[in-house]
């Protein structure tokens, strides 16, 4: 009987395919975001460069100037990699205080919606600052979210085993823009 490797890396989407996914996400975002009173929030690390790509696609599609982008650092972005923290810590961005958040539509961008801690913490923080209209966009939704949050815009829907790891490789953090799954299996 053949034995399977303990883990296997599978590429699901390459850079060209993901560019098409982001174009579709930008079309959806354009219907939600008024050009004069909207901003993007990129959850660091990988949500920020994804928001930059989305920002460029939105500008090209609408013919409007690029929307402002504000990064937020959330300490639990890697919950998919079993990095556990007692609380989801968020580093505030003082530039958000310069916005009229009550009258600005926000789009929070992240790479993977797994348990939902990062998106929930970010949306709660923005609401605390006075934001009234907050939408969310993720490149990948794993459909196992345990928090009372959802993504309004989803690039890719993936249902993989709970112990598998979805890796969004996003420049500048990785060389190539792609989505891979690291499958963990026992040898048979």
The 8 nearest C-alpha neighbors of each residue, nearest first, counted from 0:
[[1, 2, 187, 3, 186, 4, 185, 5],
 [2, 0, 3, 187, 186, 4, 185, 5],
 [1, 3, 187, 186, 0, 4, 185, 5],
 [4, 2, 186, 5, 187, 1, 185, 184],
 [3, 5, 6, 186, 7, 2, 184, 185],
 [6, 4, 184, 185, 183, 186, 3, 7],
 [7, 5, 183, 182, 4, 184, 181, 8],
 [6, 8, 182, 181, 9, 4, 183, 5],
 [9, 7, 181, 180, 182, 179, 10, 6],
 [8, 10, 180, 179, 11, 181, 7, 182],
 [11, 9, 179, 12, 178, 180, 8, 13],
 [10, 12, 179, 178, 9, 13, 180, 177],
 [13, 11, 178, 177, 16, 10, 17, 14],
 [12, 14, 177, 16, 15, 17, 176, 178],
 [13, 15, 176, 17, 177, 16, 18, 12],
 [16, 14, 18, 17, 13, 19, 12, 176],
 [15, 17, 19, 13, 18, 14, 12, 20],
 [18, 16, 20, 14, 19, 15, 21, 13],
 [17, 19, 15, 21, 20, 16, 14, 22],
 [20, 18, 22, 16, 17, 21, 23, 15],
 [19, 21, 17, 23, 18, 22, 154, 24],
 [22, 20, 24, 18, 23, 19, 25, 17],
 [21, 23, 19, 25, 24, 20, 56, 18],
 [24, 22, 26, 20, 21, 25, 19, 27],
 [23, 25, 21, 27, 22, 26, 154, 28],
 [24, 26, 28, 22, 57, 27, 23, 53],
 [27, 25, 23, 29, 24, 28, 22, 30],
 [26, 28, 24, 25, 29, 30, 23, 152],
 [27, 29, 25, 31, 30, 26, 32, 24],
 [30, 28, 26, 32, 27, 31, 25, 57],
 [29, 31, 28, 27, 32, 26, 33, 25],
 [32, 30, 28, 29, 33, 27, 134, 104],
 [33, 31, 29, 37, 30, 34, 28, 104],
 [32, 34, 35, 36, 37, 31, 104, 29],
 [35, 33, 36, 37, 32, 63, 66, 29],
 [36, 34, 33, 37, 103, 32, 66, 63],
 [35, 37, 103, 33, 34, 104, 102, 38],
 [38, 36, 104, 103, 105, 32, 33, 34],
 [37, 39, 67, 105, 66, 68, 106, 104],
 [38, 40, 68, 106, 105, 107, 67, 69],
 [39, 41, 107, 69, 70, 68, 106, 108],
 [42, 40, 47, 70, 46, 108, 50, 107],
 [43, 41, 46, 71, 109, 47, 70, 72],
 [44, 42, 72, 47, 46, 45, 71, 41],
 [43, 45, 46, 47, 42, 72, 48, 76],
 [44, 46, 47, 43, 48, 110, 169, 49],
 [47, 45, 109, 42, 41, 49, 110, 108],
 [46, 48, 41, 50, 43, 49, 45, 42],
 [49, 47, 51, 50, 45, 46, 52, 169],
 [50, 48, 46, 52, 51, 47, 53, 45],
 [49, 51, 53, 47, 48, 52, 41, 108],
 [52, 50, 48, 54, 49, 53, 47, 55],
 [53, 51, 49, 55, 54, 50, 48, 56],
 [52, 54, 50, 56, 51, 55, 25, 57],
 [53, 55, 51, 57, 52, 56, 65, 50],
 [56, 54, 58, 52, 53, 57, 59, 51],
 [55, 57, 53, 59, 58, 54, 25, 22],
 [58, 56, 60, 54, 25, 55, 59, 61],
 [57, 59, 65, 63, 55, 61, 62, 56],
 [60, 58, 56, 62, 57, 61, 55, 63],
 [59, 61, 57, 58, 62, 56, 26, 25],
 [62, 60, 63, 58, 59, 57, 29, 56],
 [61, 63, 59, 58, 60, 64, 57, 65],
 [64, 62, 58, 61, 65, 34, 59, 57],
 [65, 63, 58, 66, 62, 34, 61, 59],
 [66, 64, 58, 54, 67, 63, 55, 57],
 [65, 67, 38, 54, 64, 68, 37, 39],
 [68, 66, 38, 39, 65, 69, 37, 54],
 [69, 67, 39, 40, 38, 66, 70, 41],
 [68, 70, 40, 41, 39, 71, 67, 95],
 [71, 69, 41, 40, 42, 47, 43, 68],
 [72, 70, 42, 43, 41, 92, 73, 90],
 [71, 73, 43, 90, 89, 42, 74, 70],
 [74, 72, 89, 75, 88, 76, 117, 71],
 [73, 75, 88, 76, 87, 89, 72, 77],
 [74, 76, 77, 87, 78, 73, 117, 84],
 [75, 77, 78, 117, 74, 73, 43, 44],
 [76, 78, 79, 75, 80, 82, 81, 74],
 [79, 77, 81, 82, 80, 75, 76, 83],
 [80, 78, 77, 81, 113, 164, 82, 165],
 [79, 81, 78, 77, 82, 164, 83, 165],
 [82, 80, 78, 79, 83, 77, 84, 164],
 [83, 81, 78, 80, 77, 84, 75, 79],
 [84, 82, 81, 78, 85, 75, 77, 80],
 [83, 85, 86, 87, 82, 75, 74, 88],
 [84, 86, 83, 87, 88, 75, 82, 74],
 [87, 85, 84, 88, 75, 74, 83, 116],
 [86, 88, 75, 74, 89, 84, 116, 120],
 [89, 87, 74, 73, 86, 90, 75, 120],
 [88, 90, 73, 72, 91, 74, 87, 71],
 [89, 91, 72, 73, 71, 92, 88, 74],
 [92, 90, 89, 93, 71, 72, 95, 124],
 [91, 93, 94, 95, 71, 90, 70, 69],
 [94, 92, 95, 96, 91, 97, 90, 69],
 [95, 93, 96, 92, 97, 69, 98, 91],
 [96, 94, 97, 93, 98, 92, 69, 100],
 [95, 97, 94, 98, 93, 99, 128, 92],
 [96, 98, 95, 94, 99, 93, 100, 92],
 [99, 97, 100, 96, 95, 103, 94, 101],
 [98, 100, 101, 102, 103, 97, 96, 130],
 [99, 101, 130, 103, 102, 98, 129, 131],
 [102, 100, 130, 131, 129, 99, 103, 132],
 [101, 103, 100, 99, 104, 36, 131, 130],
 [104, 102, 36, 100, 37, 101, 99, 105],
 [103, 105, 37, 132, 133, 36, 32, 38],
 [106, 104, 133, 38, 37, 39, 134, 103],
 [105, 107, 134, 39, 135, 133, 40, 108],
 [106, 108, 40, 135, 41, 39, 136, 134],
 [109, 107, 136, 41, 46, 137, 50, 40],
 [110, 108, 46, 137, 42, 111, 41, 136],
 [109, 111, 138, 46, 137, 45, 139, 167],
 [112, 110, 139, 140, 137, 113, 109, 138],
 [113, 111, 140, 115, 141, 139, 137, 114],
 [112, 114, 144, 115, 141, 111, 143, 79],
 [113, 115, 144, 145, 116, 143, 112, 146],
 [116, 114, 144, 146, 113, 118, 117, 112],
 [115, 117, 119, 118, 114, 120, 87, 146],
 [118, 116, 120, 119, 115, 76, 75, 121],
 [119, 117, 121, 120, 115, 116, 122, 148],
 [118, 120, 122, 116, 121, 117, 148, 115],
 [121, 119, 123, 117, 118, 122, 116, 124],
 [120, 122, 118, 124, 119, 123, 117, 125],
 [123, 121, 125, 119, 124, 120, 118, 126],
 [122, 124, 126, 120, 121, 125, 119, 127],
 [123, 125, 127, 121, 122, 126, 120, 128],
 [126, 124, 128, 122, 127, 130, 123, 121],
 [127, 125, 130, 129, 123, 128, 124, 122],
 [126, 128, 124, 125, 129, 123, 130, 122],
 [129, 127, 125, 126, 130, 124, 100, 96],
 [130, 128, 126, 127, 101, 100, 131, 125],
 [131, 129, 100, 126, 101, 125, 132, 128],
 [132, 130, 101, 129, 133, 126, 100, 102],
 [133, 131, 104, 130, 105, 134, 103, 101],
 [134, 132, 105, 106, 104, 131, 135, 130],
 [135, 133, 106, 105, 151, 107, 132, 136],
 [134, 136, 107, 150, 151, 106, 108, 152],
 [137, 135, 152, 108, 150, 153, 151, 107],
 [138, 136, 109, 153, 110, 139, 108, 111],
 [137, 139, 154, 110, 153, 155, 111, 109],
 [140, 138, 111, 155, 137, 156, 154, 110],
 [139, 141, 112, 156, 142, 111, 157, 155],
 [140, 142, 157, 158, 113, 143, 112, 156],
 [143, 141, 140, 144, 158, 113, 157, 156],
 [142, 144, 141, 113, 114, 145, 140, 112],
 [145, 143, 114, 115, 113, 146, 142, 112],
 [144, 146, 114, 143, 115, 147, 113, 148],
 [145, 147, 115, 148, 144, 114, 116, 119],
 [148, 146, 145, 149, 119, 115, 144, 116],
 [149, 147, 146, 119, 115, 150, 118, 144],
 [150, 148, 151, 147, 135, 144, 115, 112],
 [149, 151, 135, 152, 136, 153, 137, 148],
 [150, 152, 135, 136, 134, 149, 153, 137],
 [153, 151, 136, 150, 135, 137, 24, 154],
 [154, 152, 137, 155, 136, 138, 150, 139],
 [153, 155, 138, 20, 139, 24, 137, 152],
 [154, 156, 139, 153, 138, 157, 140, 20],
 [155, 157, 140, 139, 141, 158, 154, 153],
 [158, 156, 141, 140, 159, 155, 139, 142],
 [157, 159, 141, 142, 156, 160, 140, 143],
 [158, 160, 157, 161, 163, 141, 162, 165],
 [159, 161, 163, 162, 158, 182, 164, 183],
 [160, 162, 163, 159, 164, 143, 158, 141],
 [161, 163, 160, 164, 183, 182, 159, 184],
 [164, 162, 182, 160, 161, 181, 183, 159],
 [165, 163, 181, 180, 166, 162, 79, 182],
 [166, 164, 180, 179, 181, 167, 163, 178],
 [167, 165, 179, 178, 180, 168, 164, 181],
 [168, 166, 178, 169, 177, 165, 179, 110],
 [167, 169, 177, 176, 173, 166, 178, 175],
 [168, 170, 176, 173, 172, 167, 171, 45],
 [171, 169, 172, 173, 174, 176, 175, 168],
 [170, 172, 173, 169, 174, 48, 175, 45],
 [173, 171, 170, 169, 174, 168, 45, 44],
 [174, 172, 170, 169, 168, 171, 175, 176],
 [173, 175, 170, 171, 172, 176, 169, 168],
 [176, 174, 173, 177, 170, 168, 169, 14],
 [175, 177, 169, 14, 168, 170, 13, 174],
 [178, 176, 13, 168, 14, 12, 175, 167],
 [179, 177, 167, 12, 11, 166, 168, 10],
 [180, 178, 10, 166, 9, 11, 165, 177],
 [181, 179, 165, 9, 164, 8, 182, 166],
 [180, 182, 8, 164, 7, 163, 9, 165],
 [183, 181, 163, 7, 6, 180, 8, 184],
 [182, 184, 6, 163, 5, 181, 162, 7],
 [185, 183, 5, 6, 182, 186, 4, 3],
 [184, 186, 5, 187, 183, 3, 4, 6],
 [187, 185, 3, 2, 5, 4, 184, 1],
 [186, 2, 185, 3, 1, 0, 184, 4]]
